[in-house]
Amino acid sequence: MKEYVAGVDIGNATTETALGELLDGKLLRCVSGIADTTGIKGTRDNIQGIIRSLKNASEKMNIDPEQIHLIRINEATPVIGDFAMETITETIITESTLIGHNPDTPGGIGIGIGRTIAFQDLLEAEEGQKVIVVVPDTVDFEMAARGINEAVQSGILVEGAILKNDDGVLVNNRLEKKIPILDEVEMIGKVPIGMECAVEVASPGGCIDLLSNPYGIATVFGLSPAETKQIVHIAKALIGNRSAVVIKTPAGEVKERKIPAGEILIQGKNRLYKAAVDRGAQEIMTIVSRVDEIQDVTGTKGTNVGGMLEKVRMEMANLTEQDYKTVFIKDIMAVDTIVPREVLGNLAREITMEKAVGIAAMVKTHKLHMKRLAEQLAEILHTRIEIGGVEGSMAVMGALTTPGTEKPLLVLDIGAGSTDACLMDEKGKTKPIHLAGAGNMVTMLISAELGLEDFKLAEDIKKYPLAKVESLYHIRYEDGSVEFFNEPLDSKLFARNIIVKPEGWKPVNSRKSMEKIRQVRKEAKEKVLIQNILRALRKVSLTGNINEFEHVVLVGGSSLDFELGNMVTDALSHYGIVSGKANVRSTEGPRNAVATGLLFAYLEERKHG
């Protein structure tokens, strides 16, 4: 008698199905299905994604999902990643004392120092007085240039200009005396009038020098050593800009408010371990490695890391409808990074780069919510639902369908939320390890370090290579190769970085160079994926020595990454380990390993009664 059995792997990003057609317990054929995961992994919100994945596979099998006799789902452990700042220093500048702007086309070149004056009052300034004119958006470029020229002819020393409109070059082209001009200042109305001011514009391709140096600012405004110490964050925020304005007001003051980074409290079986976040990720992970089995992880109250970990715990409690006290964090991964933070009190969204510790937390929740998910799915599909084995063990079962593999086998399952390792010995006994941190954390690091607001853009940067449109007829890829075209390219892409996706190019909305974006992408993968792979191998090893392994097979969505395979091969080659991507069922590549393992585990159970 024919029957249909499906294995369903609920991942953080995708839900995969392996649907088998069986006759008297023997597999006749098998097809795959895939859909985006709906909701956070391991919650009842996953049901829609499961149904879509099952429908995708059923269509290939030419059956209706209701004809499936048994569906086996994995034990889905939710993984949530978030950031805890190492040291958050909010520099609050009252009276609008800083504009660290970086418009695409400032006007003029050089440094101008004087007192700010409103455009409408410019001609009333005293002869010989040095001024920086503030031009509102109601004044167009011709009117602005004409007014500045008249003032200069009257003996007024106009040393620079601050504009709201994007008119810096247009105004500069019409001036008899060239001055530094900073434009595109959104909150022009908040620029204080009658105050000491310095404007600096660097040449194209260059960066400001005076105003990005705290001693340069001190020289301009005659600051004391104590005042100079306070404006370090202002100078830091301006590093790398092509233009900037710093304004000193008598009432202006710089206040610092530091939110402590806090400590991570790791509860082991017999003792409590503490890791100070402000000492960086390496110390945190050194302490994590000392804990044999993590029972729970918390953070000190009133701190960044404490708030972040409690947020993770509460979110999972709400999603799984269980008591907050029964939700435990079973693993964390920490990586050092640098993220842009907006300086409060700014006028043009200037930022400063702050050290941060990125933390991914793996949450262990009660199995009851998985039973509820299975019960609700059974009611919808009118079929039997089973909760299958642990992901790591199922991944090995699926990976063993790769041609050329045999027991013993070590499998690394690199997903979106977690990195799982599982060692299967000659007798079929498995040792699974589940660790927080994988593809999603890489995306988070890329997004944070590049200051991107679009998570999908960061995801694409992670997945695909880059190129730059250097002319309307050629592009240069990140590896240095060049491609020429007979027809002109879209002018909107000229001089922009692009992501080379299979379905077409996608522009990168970032002012970072292609080299910088590539560097951030590779370093993020190194920090998270490579380090987590090594951590997983140490944990699954019987001796704690990575060198005991000879072969490692990669499975999971992140294994499809265009450069990760080479990065893993290079990293593991230092330990004499040969690694490669799985080819599940000879057709699926590294995907579908857990889903296939759930199906094949059922076949083994049938065979042995």
Number of C-alpha atoms within 10 A of each C-alpha: 6 12 16 20 24 31 31 31 31 32 28 25 19 20 27 30 35 29 28 26 18 17 13 10 16 14 17 11 11 19 20 25 23 22 21 18 23 21 16 21 21 25 21 21 16 21 21 17 20 26 19 21 25 28 21 20 26 25 13 13 18 9 13 12 21 14 14 21 15 20 26 24 27 24 17 23 24 21 29 25 23 18 22 24 26 26 19 18 18 19 22 18 19 16 19 21 27 26 26 31 24 22 18 14 18 30 28 25 20 18 22 21 21 22 21 26 25 19 20 14 10 21 18 12 17 14 14 12 13 21 27 30 25 25 23 20 16 10 16 16 22 13 12 25 19 14 18 25 17 15 19 19 13 15 15 21 20 28 26 32 29 29 27 20 19 20 21 24 16 17 25 22 14 16 19 14 15 17 23 26 31 33 26 21 25 15 16 19 15 13 21 20 17 16 18 21 25 27 29 28 29 20 14 12 6 12 19 21 19 21 29 25 18 20 19 16 22 18 14 17 17 12 16 11 10 8 14 18 13 17 21 16 21 27 24 18 24 28 20 13 21 25 34 33 24 23 25 21 16 8 8 13 16 17 14 13 10 11 15 18 24 23 22 20 17 26 19 18 12 10 8 14 16 17 20 18 25 19 15 19 22 14 15 23 16 11 14 21 14 11 17 11 15 19 17 19 25 20 23 19 12 12 16 22 28 20 17 19 25 18 13 21 25 16 15 25 20 11 15 24 13 16 13 16 9 11 20 22 24 22 22 24 23 27 22 20 23 18 22 18 19 16 23 16 19 23 20 20 17 22 22 21 17 19 18 26 28 28 23 29 27 25 23 20 24 16 14 12 17 22 16 14 20 20 15 15 21 16 11 11 15 14 16 16 21 16 19 22 18 19 29 28 26 26 32 30 25 28 34 24 20 21 12 8 14 14 14 17 22 29 29 28 30 25 23 22 26 28 25 28 30 27 25 20 14 10 8 14 12 19 17 23 19 21 24 27 32 27 26 25 28 27 23 22 29 29 23 21 19 20 17 17 11 10 15 12 19 23 17 17 24 30 21 15 18 25 25 23 23 15 16 18 15 18 23 17 19 15 9 8 9 14 11 12 10 8 9 11 15 10 11 10 18 18 13 20 28 24 22 19 14 7 6 8 14 16 18 22 13 13 12 13 12 20 13 12 21 19 12 21 23 17 17 24 23 18 17 25 25 19 16 22 23 14 18 21 25 17 22 21 17 12 10 12 13 20 15 15 18 14 16 22 23 27 30 23 20 23 24 17 13 13 15 18 17 13 16 22 16 14 18 22 12 10 14 15 17 16 22 16 20 29 24 24 20 12 14 14 20 26 29 29 36 34 31 33 30 31 29 23 20 18 18 11 10 12 10 6 6
